[in-house]
Structures are given as C-alpha cells and as structure tokens.
Amino acid sequence: MSDYFRVLVSDALAESGLAPLYEAEDIEVDYRPGLSPEELLATIGDYDALLVRSATKVTEEVLDAGVKLRVIGRAGVGVDNIDIPAATQAGVIVVNAPTGNVVAAAEHTIAMLMALARNIPQAYQHVLAGDWKRSRYVGTEVRNKVLGVIGLGRIAQEVARRAQGLGMEVVAYDPYVTEEYASQRNVRLVDIETLLAQADFITLHVPLTEQTRNLLNAERLAMAKPGVRILNVARGGVVDEAALVEAIERGQVAGAALDVFAVEPLPADSPVRNNEKIILTPHLGGSTVEAQEKVASDVAIQVVDVLHDRPARYAVNAPIIPPAEMDFLVPYIDLAERMGRFLRQLGAQGMGDVEVTAHGRLADFDLSYINAAVVKGLLSGIVAMRVNLVNAMVLAERRGLNLIERKKHQAPDRYDDMLSIRATSDNTRWTVRGSVLKDAPYIVDINDLWIDFPARGYILLTSHRDQPGIIGRVGTLLGEADINIGFMHVGRWGPRTDAIMALGLDDAPPPEILAQLSTWEELTWMKFVQL
C-alpha cells in the first residue's frame, strides 16, 4: 500500500470546504472539475476517493474501473447520479451531505414561491422591454393560502416553518412520517389526494426513485385544485414536465417554478422553456456561498474518516451511527472485525450459521455495524473481492453464511460489556468472546476458557493438557529462534486439565518453527494468528 491516499474532485466544489482533505498529511488531492466521462474512466483507477456534485455520473462502468475506490462523497443531498447498488457491490462507501444545504434550498423554495405568486421574473422582463402594463402582472397573496408539501424531510420542514411565518397553512403528504411527527411541526398530515384537492401551492421535496419518478403526472395534476401553482426545487424527474405544460395551457395549473429538470442542462427544445407562466432557475437550490462551503466540508470530513477506517456520519449505503453512540460503538466495531479474523485463522471457514451475541450495554445498540464487521473479518482473505462494512452482508448471503444476532442485557460478572461469536465449520464449533478493556480490543475467552489478551499483533495459540514443562519448552524453542515474547496468558479449567496458552510475539515465527510445534504430541492443536 502507498504511503498516501489520492482523492479526485471531479466537480466544482468550494475549495475552502475541502480543507480537511488538504490538511491531512497522507492525502493528495487532485482538483479537476469538468472531466469528461471518458477522462474519468481513464483516470479513476488511480484514486482511493472521488468527490462529486451532480454533474459527474458515477456509473457501474466507473465503479468497475475504480479498482482502488473506497469512498465516494456527494457534496449535497441527492445521490441519483451515483449507482448505489453497484457501489455497494464493489464495497465502495457512498457518503453525502444531507444537512449542509438545507437552509439554502428552503430559502430558494420560498423565493421561487414569492416570485411565482407575484410574477416577478415576467414583470422584470416586461419593464426591461420598455413596457408598463401593470394589469398584466397582478399577483396573489400567499397569506391564508394552503401550501401542500410532498415529502416532509429536513428541507421541507424548513420550508414549512418559513411558509407558516408568511401566514400560510401547511399540509403534507409523506407516507414515512406519523401524524404526531407532523403535528409537532404544526403541519397537517394528509393523503396525496387530499393535498392535491386543497393546496393552492404545491412544493415537492422527495428524492428521485422509481416510486417518485413522475409523481406529479397528468392524472394527478388533473386532480389538483384549479389554479394551483407548482414548485420543484428537489429533483428533476419527480414532475412530468410535458404534463405540467399541458395542465398550464388548459388552465388547470396557474403557473410553476422549477429549479431542477429531468435532463440537465435543460435542453433547448424543452417544453418548459416556452411558457411564460413557468419560472426557471438552473439548479440553484443549494447554491449559496455558505451552503457550498458546508456541503464540501461535510463530505471532506467523511472521506477522511473512511480512508482512515472510521465510520462515516452520513453513509448512504452503510448503517449510520448516531453521534451520541459513536464513542462507545467504534471500539467494538474494531473488536468485532478482529474477532472475525481471529476465528477465520483458528479454522472457522466454510461457515453456515454464525451467532453474534452482544452482552451488557452493547445489547442496547443497533448491531448492524457490529455484524458487518464480524463478516468482514471472517471473509477477508477468503473471497477475491474487497470486503468492507458496505458489502460484507451482501457477500455473506451469497456465500451461504447465515448470521444470527442475539442480545443479552446481563453481562458476565467478569466484564461489563462483551461480544461473543460462535461459528461452526466442518462439524467443529469455535467460540470466541471479546471486550474493550482500557480502550483496547481484547480476546477474553476461547471455547469457554477464560483467557484475556490483546487482540493485536502476532499471537501463537496452543491447546494442551496443563502439565509442567510445556510452557517452558515452547518459550525455549522461540527463544532459540530469537523470537521475543511480549506477553503470555493461560486459561485452564483447573490444575492438569485442558488449557489454552496465548503468546504475544514481537515477530512472526518462521515456518519451520511452526512446523516443529505442530508435531508435538503434547499439543492438541496449535494456531498462529496475525491481528
């Protein structure tokens, strides 16, 4: 592995927001906005990370060519320009910045709403042309009007709050929120048919998915209140543009304000260009100085985290760890991966069922990251594909690994919190338990024998009948080979019973030493593990 990571920025981002990348000593940044698709394909194989806005299309072909890619950062909310399933399959984490441009997008929506209500762009052009026919541009007040909000996410909530300040009543359609959630924001939750029938203005705030594509189509526009005005500062494609133009021309819709389009840049022959009742802006929703710095900074910080094997705050295709849980969970995620690697090197391969049990406080948390880390440790070095926390569960399912999650809120007396993994391989069952002690990962039990040692470095394990001389013989053999022992721990049922010895070594023993140990009749088994 090289001594530094290479990051490609292929869209225009606020360079001041990229400071976390520029300040990292092991990261090299190539700022190359405006790359053609062909240029991106030709160069992406050299980079560990890619930062984009909406212009760069990250296709499956790009992901296949990005053999080193570990993370893609989208400076903004929408990720429809990134093939998320292909990224997940490739083990590439996709992060975005869902909060950085919230205020900017909400303010632009309100600005478009007022411009639409008062015909401001049309009146401006009228005056520029030397005319003064004021009666042509009589507007409508927004006070006491109903604003219908489709989608009640962060931006929509900011829009609703501002609209309420203008004296508007806000109704919302969002099948993924509760009435209580909406009422806490003074918003009345309704079905989409009711919203269409009651709203004087309709604003959309949903991502572009197969479910939301052409959400406002000809049929739904026909159901809308006559004279309704439509706003879209969310995603192009959620409004059927041809149907919208037709509804305006027949008088069902009084006008529209669009910031996003199904095809961008907007084609010269687009039907929305030729109707004076439609206000157009070139995807400016998040385009403020403050927002551009914030979204660039948000994704830059996350890219640095991912490149240094830390969880990302806003991972689109990986479980998200709430900030309040991060400090507690991150050491256990590291422990879980080490335990998975430990089990694999003990001989747990070709697994069927793998039981993961959280004990103590750990049982209070969502274990998605813990489970993925266990699978990553089990499969790393076995499958040809890169395995990480994004694609671990996908690869596990493909290989027939059935992960069973259990929680026990009562921890053993020895440890406040503990993680147990049990795997069956070729009729042999292996059990390993671990904990985080003094902020470091420890193995604390092997096959129900308590034995705690750091889960780091080179570890030689032996299973034997506890009797005088065995530990000394192993130590002498290693000493003669100039292999220094950093620690030694023994777990046993009792005197002269089954025991397991763990030796922490400063160096990996040569193959001939391991081969010699494997012939000793006193040892039930011997394993050399690298963590």
C-alpha positions as CSV (number, residue, x, y, z in Angstrom):
1,M,0.0,0.0,0.0
2,S,1.2,3.5,-0.8
3,D,2.0,6.0,1.9
4,Y,-0.8,8.3,0.9
5,F,-4.3,8.3,-0.4
6,R,-5.3,10.0,-3.7
7,V,-8.6,11.9,-3.9
8,L,-10.2,13.1,-7.1
9,V,-12.6,16.1,-7.1
10,S,-14.3,16.0,-10.5
11,D,-17.0,18.7,-10.0
12,A,-16.7,22.3,-8.9
13,L,-16.7,22.4,-5.1
14,A,-15.8,25.2,-2.7
15,E,-12.1,24.6,-2.2
16,S,-12.3,26.3,1.2
17,G,-14.6,23.4,2.3
18,L,-12.0,20.9,1.2
19,A,-9.6,22.0,3.9
20,P,-9.9,18.7,5.9
21,L,-8.5,16.9,2.8
22,Y,-5.7,19.4,2.1
23,E,-4.7,19.4,5.8
24,A,-4.4,15.6,6.0
25,E,-0.7,14.6,5.7
26,D,-1.4,11.3,4.0
27,I,-3.9,12.6,1.4
28,E,-3.2,14.0,-2.0
29,V,-6.0,16.0,-3.7
30,D,-6.4,16.4,-7.5
31,Y,-8.9,19.2,-8.1
32,R,-10.1,18.5,-11.7
33,P,-13.7,19.7,-12.2
34,G,-15.2,19.3,-15.7
35,L,-13.7,15.9,-16.5
36,S,-15.4,14.2,-19.5
37,P,-16.9,10.7,-18.9
38,E,-14.1,9.3,-21.0
39,E,-11.4,11.1,-19.0
40,L,-13.0,10.0,-15.7
41,L,-12.9,6.4,-16.8
42,A,-9.3,6.7,-17.9
43,T,-8.1,8.1,-14.6
44,I,-10.4,6.8,-11.8
45,G,-8.3,3.7,-11.3
46,D,-5.6,5.8,-9.7
47,Y,-7.8,7.1,-6.9
48,D,-8.9,6.0,-3.4
49,A,-11.8,8.5,-3.2
50,L,-14.0,10.6,-5.5
51,L,-15.8,13.8,-4.7
52,V,-18.7,14.9,-6.9
53,R,-21.7,17.2,-7.0
54,S,-24.5,16.4,-9.5
55,A,-22.6,16.8,-12.8
56,T,-20.4,13.7,-12.6
57,K,-22.2,10.5,-13.3
58,V,-20.8,7.6,-11.3
59,T,-21.9,4.6,-13.3
60,E,-21.3,0.9,-12.8
61,E,-18.6,1.3,-15.5
62,V,-16.8,4.0,-13.5
63,L,-17.0,1.8,-10.3
64,D,-15.6,-1.2,-12.2
65,A,-12.7,1.0,-13.4
66,G,-12.2,2.4,-9.9
67,V,-10.3,-0.6,-8.6
68,K,-8.8,1.4,-5.6
69,L,-12.0,3.3,-4.8
70,R,-13.0,3.1,-1.1
71,V,-15.4,6.1,-0.8
72,I,-17.5,8.5,-3.0
73,G,-18.5,11.8,-1.5
74,R,-21.6,13.6,-2.9
75,A,-21.5,17.3,-1.9
76,G,-25.2,17.6,-1.5
77,V,-28.3,15.5,-0.6
78,G,-29.3,13.7,-3.8
79,V,-27.3,10.7,-5.0
80,D,-29.2,9.8,-8.1
81,N,-26.1,10.5,-10.2
82,I,-24.4,7.6,-8.4
83,D,-25.2,3.9,-9.0
84,I,-25.7,2.9,-5.3
85,P,-26.3,-0.8,-5.9
86,A,-23.1,-1.1,-8.0
87,A,-21.1,0.9,-5.3
88,T,-22.4,-1.4,-2.6
89,Q,-21.5,-4.5,-4.6
90,A,-18.0,-3.1,-5.1
91,G,-17.6,-2.3,-1.5
92,V,-17.5,1.5,-2.0
93,I,-19.0,3.6,0.7
94,V,-21.1,6.5,-0.6
95,V,-21.5,9.5,1.7
96,N,-23.5,12.7,1.2
97,A,-24.1,16.0,3.0
98,P,-27.9,15.9,3.8
99,T,-27.8,19.0,6.1
100,G,-25.3,21.3,4.5
101,N,-27.6,23.0,2.0
102,V,-30.9,22.6,3.9
103,V,-31.4,26.3,4.6
104,A,-30.2,27.3,1.1
105,A,-32.7,25.0,-0.6
106,A,-35.5,26.1,1.7
107,E,-34.8,29.8,1.1
108,H,-34.7,29.2,-2.7
109,T,-38.0,27.5,-2.5
110,I,-39.6,30.4,-0.7
111,A,-38.0,32.8,-3.1
112,M,-39.5,30.9,-6.0
113,L,-42.9,30.7,-4.3
114,M,-43.0,34.5,-3.9
115,A,-41.7,35.1,-7.4
116,L,-44.4,32.7,-8.7
117,A,-47.1,34.4,-6.6
118,R,-46.2,37.9,-7.8
119,N,-45.0,37.2,-11.4
120,I,-41.6,38.9,-10.6
121,P,-39.4,37.4,-13.3
122,Q,-42.1,38.1,-16.0
123,A,-42.6,41.7,-14.7
124,Y,-38.9,42.3,-14.7
125,Q,-38.6,41.3,-18.3
126,H,-41.6,43.4,-19.2
127,V,-40.0,46.5,-17.7
128,L,-36.7,45.8,-19.4
129,A,-38.5,45.7,-22.7
130,G,-39.8,49.3,-22.1
131,D,-43.4,48.4,-21.2
132,W,-45.5,49.4,-18.2
133,K,-48.7,47.4,-18.4
134,R,-49.2,46.7,-14.7
135,S,-52.5,44.9,-15.1
136,R,-50.9,42.0,-16.9
137,Y,-49.0,41.0,-13.7
138,V,-51.5,41.2,-10.9
139,G,-50.3,38.6,-8.4
140,T,-51.9,36.7,-5.5
141,E,-51.1,36.9,-1.8
142,V,-49.8,33.8,0.0
143,R,-51.3,34.8,3.3
144,N,-54.2,32.4,4.2
145,K,-53.3,30.1,1.3
146,V,-52.6,26.4,1.7
147,L,-49.1,25.1,0.9
148,G,-49.1,21.4,0.1
149,V,-45.7,19.8,0.9
150,I,-44.9,16.5,-0.7
151,G,-42.2,14.9,1.4
152,L,-41.6,16.1,5.0
153,G,-37.8,15.8,5.3
154,R,-35.3,18.4,6.6
155,I,-35.7,20.9,3.7
156,A,-39.5,20.5,3.6
157,Q,-39.6,21.3,7.4
158,E,-37.6,24.5,6.9
159,V,-39.9,25.5,4.0
160,A,-42.9,24.8,6.1
161,R,-41.6,26.9,9.0
162,R,-41.0,29.8,6.7
163,A,-44.3,29.5,5.0
164,Q,-46.1,29.5,8.3
165,G,-44.3,32.7,9.1
166,L,-45.9,34.1,5.9
167,G,-49.3,33.2,7.2
168,M,-49.8,30.0,5.2
169,E,-51.4,26.8,6.3
170,V,-49.2,23.8,5.6
171,V,-50.5,20.3,4.7
172,A,-48.1,17.5,3.9
173,Y,-48.1,14.1,2.3
174,D,-45.4,11.7,3.4
175,P,-46.1,8.0,4.0
176,Y,-43.0,7.6,6.1
177,V,-43.8,10.0,8.9
178,T,-46.5,9.9,11.6
179,E,-49.3,12.3,12.3
180,E,-47.7,13.1,15.7
181,Y,-44.4,13.9,13.9
182,A,-46.2,16.3,11.5
183,S,-48.3,17.9,14.2
184,Q,-45.2,18.7,16.3
185,R,-44.3,20.9,13.3
186,N,-47.8,22.4,13.1
187,V,-48.3,20.6,9.8
188,R,-51.4,18.6,9.0
189,L,-50.6,15.2,7.5
190,V,-53.0,14.1,4.7
191,D,-53.1,11.7,1.8
192,I,-51.9,12.8,-1.6
193,E,-55.4,13.1,-3.0
194,T,-56.5,15.5,-0.2
195,L,-53.3,17.5,-0.6
196,L,-54.0,17.9,-4.4
197,A,-57.6,19.0,-3.8
198,Q,-56.8,21.6,-1.0
199,A,-53.4,23.1,-1.9
200,D,-53.1,26.5,-3.5
201,F,-49.3,25.9,-3.9
202,I,-47.6,22.5,-4.1
203,T,-43.9,22.1,-3.4
204,L,-42.1,18.8,-3.8
205,H,-39.2,17.6,-1.5
206,V,-38.6,14.0,-2.4
207,P,-35.6,12.1,-3.9
208,L,-35.8,10.7,-7.4
209,T,-36.6,7.0,-7.2
210,E,-38.7,4.6,-9.2
211,Q,-41.5,5.3,-6.8
212,T,-41.3,9.1,-7.1
213,R,-40.5,9.4,-10.8
214,N,-43.3,11.5,-12.4
215,L,-45.0,11.6,-9.0
216,L,-46.9,14.6,-10.3
217,N,-48.2,13.2,-13.7
218,A,-51.1,14.1,-15.9
219,E,-53.6,12.1,-13.8
220,R,-52.6,13.8,-10.5
221,L,-52.4,17.3,-12.0
222,A,-55.9,16.8,-13.2
223,M,-56.9,16.1,-9.6
224,A,-55.3,19.3,-8.3
225,K,-57.3,22.4,-7.2
226,P,-57.9,24.6,-10.2
227,G,-55.4,27.5,-10.3
228,V,-52.7,25.6,-8.2
229,R,-49.1,26.7,-8.6
230,I,-46.3,24.0,-8.6
231,L,-42.8,24.3,-7.2
232,N,-39.9,21.9,-7.7
233,V,-36.6,22.6,-6.0
234,A,-35.9,18.9,-5.2
235,R,-35.1,16.5,-8.0
236,G,-35.7,16.7,-11.8
237,G,-38.0,13.9,-12.9
238,V,-40.4,13.9,-10.0
239,V,-42.7,16.2,-12.1
240,D,-43.8,15.1,-15.6
241,E,-42.7,18.2,-17.4
242,A,-44.8,17.7,-20.6
243,A,-47.9,17.0,-18.5
244,L,-47.2,20.2,-16.4
245,V,-47.0,22.3,-19.6
246,E,-50.3,20.8,-20.8
247,A,-52.0,21.5,-17.5
248,I,-50.9,25.1,-17.5
249,E,-52.0,25.6,-21.1
250,R,-55.5,24.4,-20.4
251,G,-55.7,26.5,-17.2
252,Q,-55.8,23.7,-14.6
253,V,-52.4,24.9,-13.2
254,A,-51.8,28.7,-12.9
255,G,-48.0,28.5,-13.1
256,A,-44.9,26.7,-12.0
257,A,-41.4,27.5,-10.7
258,L,-38.8,24.9,-11.5
259,D,-35.1,24.7,-10.3
260,V,-34.5,21.1,-11.4
261,F,-35.2,19.2,-14.5
262,A,-35.4,15.6,-15.9
263,V,-32.4,16.4,-18.2
264,E,-29.8,18.9,-17.1
265,P,-28.6,21.2,-18.5
266,L,-32.1,22.0,-19.7
267,P,-32.4,21.1,-23.5
268,A,-33.1,24.0,-25.9
269,D,-36.3,22.3,-27.1
270,S,-37.7,21.5,-23.6
271,P,-41.4,22.4,-23.5
272,V,-41.0,24.2,-20.2
273,R,-38.8,26.9,-21.9
274,N,-41.6,28.2,-24.0
275,N,-44.3,29.0,-21.4
276,E,-44.2,32.4,-19.8
277,K,-46.1,31.1,-16.8
278,I,-43.1,28.9,-15.8
279,I,-40.2,30.4,-13.9
280,L,-36.9,28.6,-14.4
281,T,-33.6,28.7,-12.5
282,P,-30.5,26.5,-13.3
283,H,-30.4,24.1,-10.3
284,L,-29.6,26.9,-7.8
285,G,-31.3,25.4,-4.7
286,G,-28.1,24.7,-2.8
287,S,-26.0,27.4,-4.5
288,T,-25.1,29.8,-1.7
289,V,-21.6,30.6,-0.6
290,E,-22.4,29.2,2.9
291,A,-24.1,26.0,1.6
292,Q,-21.3,25.2,-0.8
293,E,-18.6,25.5,1.9
294,K,-20.7,23.4,4.3
295,V,-21.5,20.5,1.9
296,A,-17.9,20.4,0.7
297,S,-16.7,20.3,4.3
298,D,-19.2,17.7,5.4
299,V,-18.2,15.2,2.7
300,A,-14.5,16.0,3.0
301,I,-14.5,15.2,6.7
302,Q,-16.3,11.9,6.0
303,V,-13.9,11.0,3.2
304,V,-11.0,11.5,5.6
305,D,-12.8,9.3,8.2
306,V,-13.5,6.4,5.7
307,L,-9.9,6.5,4.4
308,H,-8.7,6.1,8.0
309,D,-11.2,3.3,8.7
310,R,-13.6,5.3,10.8
311,P,-17.4,5.2,10.3
312,A,-18.9,8.0,8.2
313,R,-21.6,10.2,9.7
314,Y,-23.9,10.2,6.6
315,A,-23.2,6.9,4.8
316,V,-25.9,6.3,2.2
317,N,-25.2,2.6,1.7
318,A,-24.0,1.6,5.2
319,P,-25.6,1.8,8.7
320,I,-25.4,5.2,10.3
321,I,-24.1,5.5,13.8
322,P,-25.7,8.4,15.7
323,P,-23.0,10.8,17.0
324,A,-24.1,10.1,20.6
325,E,-23.3,6.4,20.1
326,M,-20.1,6.8,18.2
327,D,-17.6,6.8,21.1
328,F,-19.0,3.6,22.6
329,L,-19.5,1.6,19.4
330,V,-16.4,2.4,17.3
331,P,-14.0,0.4,19.6
332,Y,-16.5,-2.6,19.4
333,I,-16.7,-2.4,15.6
334,D,-12.9,-2.7,15.6
335,L,-13.1,-5.6,18.1
336,A,-15.8,-7.3,16.0
337,E,-13.6,-7.3,12.9
338,R,-10.6,-8.6,14.8
339,M,-12.6,-11.4,16.3
340,G,-13.9,-12.4,12.9
341,R,-10.3,-12.5,11.6
342,F,-9.3,-14.4,14.7
343,L,-12.0,-17.0,14.2
344,R,-11.1,-17.4,10.5
345,Q,-7.4,-18.1,11.4
346,L,-8.5,-20.6,14.1
347,G,-10.1,-22.6,11.3
348,A,-13.7,-21.3,11.1
349,Q,-14.1,-21.4,7.3
350,G,-16.9,-22.6,5.1
351,M,-19.3,-21.5,7.8
352,G,-23.0,-22.0,7.9
353,D,-24.5,-20.4,11.0
354,V,-22.6,-17.6,12.8
355,E,-24.0,-16.4,16.1
356,V,-23.2,-12.9,17.2
357,T,-24.2,-12.1,20.8
358,A,-24.0,-8.7,22.4
359,H,-23.7,-8.7,26.2
360,G,-24.3,-5.8,28.6
361,R,-24.7,-2.2,27.4
362,L,-23.7,-3.4,23.9
363,A,-27.0,-5.1,23.7
364,D,-28.8,-1.7,23.8
365,F,-27.4,-0.7,20.4
366,D,-28.2,-1.4,16.8
367,L,-25.7,-4.1,15.9
368,S,-25.7,-3.6,12.1
369,Y,-22.1,-2.3,12.0
370,I,-21.0,-4.9,14.5
371,N,-22.5,-7.7,12.4
372,A,-21.0,-6.3,9.2
373,A,-17.6,-6.0,10.9
374,V,-17.7,-9.7,12.0
375,V,-18.5,-10.8,8.5
376,K,-15.7,-8.6,7.1
377,G,-13.2,-10.3,9.4
378,L,-14.5,-13.8,8.5
379,L,-14.4,-13.2,4.8
380,S,-11.3,-11.0,4.3
381,G,-8.7,-13.0,2.6
382,I,-11.2,-15.7,1.5
383,V,-13.2,-14.0,-1.2
384,A,-11.5,-12.4,-4.2
385,M,-13.5,-9.2,-3.9
386,R,-12.6,-6.4,-1.4
387,V,-14.7,-6.9,1.7
388,N,-15.7,-4.0,3.9
389,L,-18.6,-2.8,6.0
390,V,-20.6,-1.8,3.0
391,N,-20.8,-5.1,1.1
392,A,-20.0,-7.6,3.9
393,M,-23.6,-8.7,4.4
394,V,-24.2,-9.0,0.7
395,L,-21.2,-11.3,0.3
396,A,-22.1,-13.3,3.4
397,E,-25.6,-14.0,2.0
398,R,-24.0,-15.0,-1.4
399,R,-21.7,-17.5,0.4
400,G,-24.5,-19.0,2.4
401,L,-23.3,-17.5,5.7
402,N,-26.3,-17.2,8.0
403,L,-25.7,-14.6,10.7
404,I,-27.8,-14.9,13.8
405,E,-28.0,-11.9,16.1
406,R,-28.6,-12.3,19.8
407,K,-28.7,-9.8,22.7
408,K,-28.2,-10.4,26.4
409,H,-28.5,-7.3,28.5
410,Q,-27.0,-9.1,31.5
411,A,-23.2,-9.3,31.1
412,P,-20.9,-11.9,32.8
413,D,-19.5,-10.8,36.1
414,R,-16.0,-10.6,34.7
415,Y,-16.9,-7.9,32.1
416,D,-19.4,-5.1,31.9
417,D,-19.8,-5.4,28.2
418,M,-18.8,-8.3,25.9
419,L,-19.2,-9.6,22.4
420,S,-19.4,-13.4,21.6
421,I,-19.1,-15.1,18.2
422,R,-19.8,-18.7,17.7
423,A,-19.2,-20.4,14.3
424,T,-19.5,-23.9,13.1
425,S,-17.1,-25.2,10.5
426,D,-16.7,-28.8,9.2
427,N,-18.5,-30.0,12.4
428,T,-16.1,-28.1,14.6
429,R,-17.6,-25.3,16.7
430,W,-15.4,-22.4,17.7
431,T,-16.5,-19.8,20.3
432,V,-14.6,-16.6,20.9
433,R,-15.5,-13.7,23.2
434,G,-14.0,-10.3,23.4
435,S,-14.3,-7.0,25.2
436,V,-12.8,-3.5,25.1
437,L,-10.5,-3.0,28.1
438,K,-8.8,0.3,28.7
439,D,-9.9,1.4,25.2
440,A,-8.1,-1.6,23.6
441,P,-9.6,-4.7,22.0
442,Y,-9.1,-7.9,23.9
443,I,-9.9,-11.6,23.4
444,V,-11.3,-12.8,26.7
445,D,-12.5,-16.4,26.0
446,I,-11.7,-19.2,23.6
447,N,-14.0,-22.2,23.6
448,D,-15.4,-21.3,27.0
449,L,-12.0,-21.0,28.6
450,W,-11.5,-17.5,30.1
451,I,-8.2,-16.1,28.9
452,D,-7.7,-12.4,28.2
453,F,-5.0,-10.9,25.9
454,P,-4.7,-8.0,23.5
455,A,-6.3,-8.7,20.1
456,R,-3.3,-7.2,18.2
457,G,-0.1,-8.3,16.6
458,Y,1.3,-11.8,16.3
459,I,-0.3,-14.4,18.6
460,L,0.7,-18.0,19.0
461,L,-2.0,-20.2,20.5
462,T,-1.7,-23.7,21.8
463,S,-4.2,-26.1,23.3
464,H,-2.8,-28.7,25.6
465,R,-3.1,-30.7,28.8
466,D,-1.9,-28.5,31.6
467,Q,1.3,-30.1,33.0
468,P,4.8,-28.9,34.0
469,G,7.3,-28.1,31.3
470,I,5.1,-27.4,28.2
471,I,5.1,-23.6,28.6
472,G,8.8,-23.7,29.2
473,R,9.5,-25.9,26.1
474,V,7.6,-23.5,23.8
475,G,9.4,-20.5,25.3
476,T,12.8,-22.1,24.9
477,L,12.1,-23.0,21.2
478,L,11.0,-19.5,20.4
479,G,14.0,-18.0,22.3
480,E,16.4,-20.2,20.4
481,A,14.9,-18.8,17.2
482,D,15.4,-15.2,18.5
483,I,11.6,-14.7,18.7
484,N,10.8,-12.4,21.7
485,I,7.6,-12.9,23.7
486,G,5.7,-9.8,24.6
487,F,3.0,-11.4,26.8
488,M,1.9,-14.9,27.9
489,H,-1.6,-15.8,29.2
490,V,-3.0,-19.2,30.1
491,G,-6.6,-20.2,30.6
492,R,-7.5,-23.6,32.1
493,W,-10.3,-25.4,33.8
494,G,-8.0,-26.3,36.7
495,P,-4.6,-27.9,37.5
496,R,-3.6,-30.6,35.0
497,T,-6.8,-30.1,32.9
498,D,-7.3,-28.7,29.4
499,A,-5.6,-25.4,28.9
500,I,-5.1,-22.8,26.2
501,M,-1.9,-20.6,26.1
502,A,-1.7,-17.3,24.2
503,L,1.8,-15.9,23.5
504,G,2.1,-12.4,22.0
505,L,5.2,-12.3,19.8
506,D,7.2,-9.4,18.5
507,D,7.9,-11.1,15.2
508,A,6.3,-13.8,13.1
509,P,7.9,-17.2,13.7
510,P,9.5,-18.8,10.7
511,P,7.5,-21.7,9.1
512,E,9.9,-24.3,10.3
513,I,9.3,-23.4,14.0
514,L,5.5,-23.6,13.4
515,A,6.0,-26.9,11.6
516,Q,8.1,-28.3,14.5
517,L,5.4,-27.2,17.1
518,S,2.7,-28.9,15.1
519,T,4.4,-32.3,15.6
520,W,4.5,-32.1,19.4
521,E,2.2,-34.8,20.8
522,E,1.6,-32.7,24.0
523,L,-0.3,-30.1,21.9
524,T,-3.9,-30.8,21.0
525,W,-3.7,-28.0,18.4
526,M,-1.5,-25.1,17.6
527,K,-2.5,-21.9,15.7
528,F,-0.6,-18.8,14.7
529,V,-2.8,-15.7,14.3
530,Q,-2.0,-12.3,12.9
531,L,-4.2,-9.4,14.0
